[in-house]
Amino acid sequence: MYFDWRTWGIWLIGFTILVVWIYVPIKEFKKLLKKRKDDLNK
């Protein structure tokens, strides 16, 4: 079986971008929730 480096490389870059695209907003959302919770407790 021939391993096509170009196709797999592009696919891997796309997958990495997808993971970052999902991870960063979740991190920001958690930070906002924590800040809001701290503000409510004051």
N, C-alpha and C positions, 0 to 999 in steps of 0.2 A: 504494500500500500504506500502510495506517494504522499508524503507530508508536505502540504503547501504552506510554506512559512509566511508568504504575503497575506493570504486569506486569514490564517490563524492570528497573525499579528494585528491585522485590522480589527478582527473580531474581539481580540483581547483588549485592545485600546478602547473599543466601544463599550465593552463590558465594564472596564475600569471607570469610564466616564459615568456610566449608569449607576454604579455602586456609589461613587462620590456624590452624584446628583441626588440620590436618595438619602445618603448618610448626613450630609451637611444640613439640609433643612430640619431633619429630626434633631440634630444637635442644637440648632438655633431655637427650635420649638421648646426643647427641654429647658434651655437657659431662660427663655421668656417665662415659662411656667414657674420656674424656681424664683425668678425675680418678682413675679406677681404674688406668689405665695408669701414671700418675705415682706412685701409691701402690705399685704392683708393682715399679717401678724403684728404689725407695728401699731 
